[in-house]
Amino acid sequence: MAKWGVLGVMAPAGSGPGGGYPPPVDIPVLVVAGFLGSGKTTLLNHLLRSETGLRVGVIVNDFGKVNIDALTVAAQVDSMVSLGNGCLCCAVDAADLDAMLERLARPDGPVDVIVVEASGLAEPPAMVKLVLASQNPHIRYGGLVEVVDAAEFEQTRERHPQLDKHLRYADLVLLNKIDRAPDGERLLALVRELAGGTPVVPTEYGRIDPDLLFDPVDRPDPVERQLSFDDLVEHEQHVHAQYSSVEFGHDLPMNPLRFAEFLNDRPAGLYRMKGFLHFGVPGHEEPLAVQTVGPSVRITRAPDAARRTELVMIGAGLDADDLTARLTAALEHDVAAVGPLDLLSVTRYLVDDAR
């Protein structure tokens, strides 16, 4: 039976439901995987202490293999502990990840995003399947991040030859401890080759801009954070911007068939894409919202959005000119030549926005 633990990072009293803003429509669930010692807990500490304004829920698979002291979390099996710093922690025996998600992902629940930290010996695809199989209507898959120890890469690869496959399974690879690698540039090139197009971002101490992983939540007033993790990291926080973003906007509608081709053949290094789409198909002019994480595509209706295409693409090693050219080529100058059946190439990704 799997052992799970839940850590909820809470907003102050009065800022939750009934406190001035509505709950999110859905909550992204990000899976963080990596072999023992790669820096998963350090990454979580960084995300928790970053000034994002987000309320983060963390589910840890197998407390026995995680340095809980690094998280300053007090845990008792089958009990709920309320700490003075506002953190809620519990450790329970549970065979079903869905039961843990249920505790955090409620319409009136306390979190905006959920991070699942897999055991150092877990198979990442199995963890992703657990999230995708969830019956909870308030969550969506937020991506798989594989954390790799750059300082011990060759030794880890010898002990765990499945590491090469893990790199290709991931939506984003963090090559952590890059400052301790004897030949960082050579190693970065090797990992990018092994990852086969998956974005690879070198990091030190798990420091990565949370905006690469999570979208901000729009609230009337900023959420004042109760938790402080300043004592967890000895070094000054510094985000290594080893990724880039490319923006694309146009008033002309998109051709659905050509945009579907772009979706199915996204360039190597493109980790996330988000924004609004306008196709202008007669009788189907309603704008759509799109979110991609790695190969995953999610489209919802966005009736209040402007009737134009606005996209932001985030990744590592992106060719801005190529992305712009490909999307420009997908524009449609003659909407009369496009019919509702063409739109099916895009709406097959449509998710009921009541979910």
Buried (B, 14 or more C-beta within 10 A) or exposed (E): EBBBBBBBBBBEEEBBEEBEBEBBEBBBBBBBBBBBBBBBBBBBBBBBBBEBBBBBBBBBBBBEBBEBEBBBBEBEEEEEEEEEEBBBBBBBEBEBBBEBBBBBBBEEBBBBBBBBBBBBEBBBBEBBEBBEEBEBEBBBBBBBBBBBBBBBBEEBBEEBEEBBBBBEBBBBBBBBBBEEBEEBEEBBEBBBEBBEBBBBBBBBBBBBBBBBBBBEBEBEEEBEBBBEBEEBBEEEEEBBEBBBBBEBEBEBBBBBBBBBBBBEEBBBBBBBBBBBBBBBBEEBEBBBBBBBBBEBBBBBBBEEBEEBBBBEBBBBBBBEEEBBEBBEEBBBEEBEEBBEEBBEBBBEBBBEEEE
